[in-house]
């Protein structure tokens, strides 16, 4: 899947998009550095499993953004 737009220009948003299956994203040139830094540290298989577990789980009171931040923090992924 491909996505073009500003959403992919933020590292945490790009990480979410990758977690749900997007493999081609576009962004402004200024966003490439921070997103690339996130990508070089991202364990994609772990992220996919994280999404499978959290999207299929009963409704959680924790926002997905907070869950993604914790995922990144636990693995030293720069956001």
N, C-alpha and C positions, 0 to 999 in steps of 0.2 A: 504494500500500500504506500501511497505517496501523499504528502501533505505540503501545501505551500501556504505560508502565512506567518504572521508574527508570533503565533503561539509557540512555535518550535525554537524561537530565539532566546528563550530562557532555559537554562540548564535543567531545572526541575520539571518544566513542562516537556522538554525534549525527552527527558528520562521517562516520563509518563507515557508519551506517545510510543516510544520504543517498547515499553512494557506491554502495551496493548497491540503491538504488531506492526506499527509503521516502520519501514526500513529506508524510506527516502523522505527527507524533510528539507525544506529550504528556509533560509533566514537572511537577515541583512548581514553584510560583511562584518559589522562591528560585533555581532553575536557569535561569530565563528570561534573565536579564541576560547571563551568560557565554555561553550558547548563541547568543543573538542577536548578540553581539559577534563570535563565530566566523562566523555566517551572513552578516553584512554584508561580510566579507572573502573569503568562499569562492567560488572560481571552479568552479562546479558541473560544467561540461563537462569541465574539466581533471581534476576528481576522478573523474568517471565513466570517463574514459580511463585514469586511473591504476589504478582498480580492474580494468578490463578487461585491462590489461596484466599486472597482478600476480596476479590470480586465475586467469588462463589460463596463466600461466608455469609452468614446471617448479617443483617444490617448492623454496622458498628457506629458508635457515637463518635469515633475518631475520624476526622476528615482525612481523605486520601492524601492530601498535601502533607499533613503531619506524619502519616505513615511513610510516605516517600522520603521525607526529611530524615526520619529515624533510620530508614534503610540506608540512606547515603551516609549518615553520620557513623553508623555501625561499621561501615566498610571503608571509611576514609575517602569517600567520593566528593570532590569539590563541587559545590553548588553556588 
